[in-house]
C-alpha cells in the first residue's frame, strides 16, 4: 500500500536506513529487488538482460568468481566483477 498525501499523489517512502547492498553480498536463495545498476561499462548489457530497477532477482549459486542468478525465470552466470555493480534491497514482507 502506497501512502498518499493531499489527494491522489503517491508518496515514495525513502530508504532511511540506506540498507542497499551489492548483489554479491546477498545470501544464496534469497529473493531481493534490484534498486539500480552502477554507471559502468556493463550498465547497458545488464539492462538488456533485465536487471532494471524494481525487478526481482535471486542468486542461485556462487562458484569461484562466478555468480548464477535467476531473473524473470531465466538463469544467468556472470562474473563477480559484473554482478558487483548491481545494487539491491530486501523485498518487503507481505
C-alpha positions in Angstrom: 0.0 0.0 0.0 1.4 3.4 -1.0 0.8 6.3 1.4 -1.0 9.3 -0.1 -0.9 13.0 0.6 -3.3 15.7 -0.5 -5.4 13.8 -3.0 -4.0 11.1 -5.1 -0.3 11.9 -5.3 1.7 8.9 -4.2 4.4 9.4 -1.6 7.6 7.4 -2.1 8.9 6.3 1.2 12.7 6.9 1.3 15.0 4.2 2.4 16.0 5.9 5.7 18.4 3.2 6.7 20.2 3.1 3.4 20.3 -0.7 3.5 21.2 -1.1 -0.1 23.7 -3.8 -0.8 25.6 -5.4 -3.7 24.1 -8.5 -5.3 27.3 -10.4 -4.4 26.5 -9.8 -0.7 23.1 -11.5 -0.8 22.5 -14.9 0.7 22.1 -17.7 -1.8 18.4 -18.5 -2.4 17.0 -15.1 -1.1 14.8 -13.2 -3.5 15.6 -9.5 -3.5 14.7 -6.3 -5.5 17.1 -4.5 -7.9 17.4 -0.8 -6.9 19.8 0.3 -9.7 22.9 -0.6 -11.6 26.1 1.5 -11.1 27.1 3.6 -14.1 29.8 1.4 -15.6 30.8 -0.4 -18.8 28.2 -3.1 -18.0 25.2 -0.9 -17.4 23.6 -1.3 -20.9 24.3 -5.0 -21.1 22.7 -5.6 -17.7 19.6 -3.6 -18.5 19.2 -5.6 -21.7 19.3 -8.8 -19.6 16.6 -7.4 -17.4 18.5 -6.0 -14.5 16.4 -2.8 -14.1 15.0 -1.0 -11.1 12.2 -2.9 -9.4 12.8 -6.4 -10.8 13.1 -9.4 -8.6 16.3 -11.4 -8.6 17.6 -14.5 -6.7 21.2 -15.6 -6.5 21.3 -19.4 -7.0 24.9 -20.3 -6.8 28.4 -19.0 -6.3 31.4 -20.9 -7.6 34.9 -19.3 -7.6 34.4 -15.9 -9.3 31.1 -16.8 -11.0 27.6 -16.0 -9.7 24.5 -17.7 -11.1 21.3 -15.7 -10.7 17.6 -16.2 -11.5 15.8 -13.2 -13.0 12.4 -13.3 -14.6 12.6 -17.1 -15.0 16.0 -17.1 -16.7 19.3 -18.1 -15.2 22.5 -16.2 -16.0 26.0 -17.0 -14.9 28.1 -13.8 -14.6 31.5 -12.9 -13.1 31.5 -11.2 -9.6 33.1 -8.2 -11.3 29.9 -7.6 -13.3 27.4 -8.6 -10.5 29.2 -6.2 -8.1 27.7 -3.3 -10.0 24.1 -4.3 -9.1 22.6 -2.6 -6.1 19.7 -4.4 -4.3 17.4 -4.3 -1.2 15.3 -6.9 0.6 11.8 -7.4 -0.6 9.2 -6.0 1.9 7.4 -8.7 3.9 3.9 -9.3 2.5 
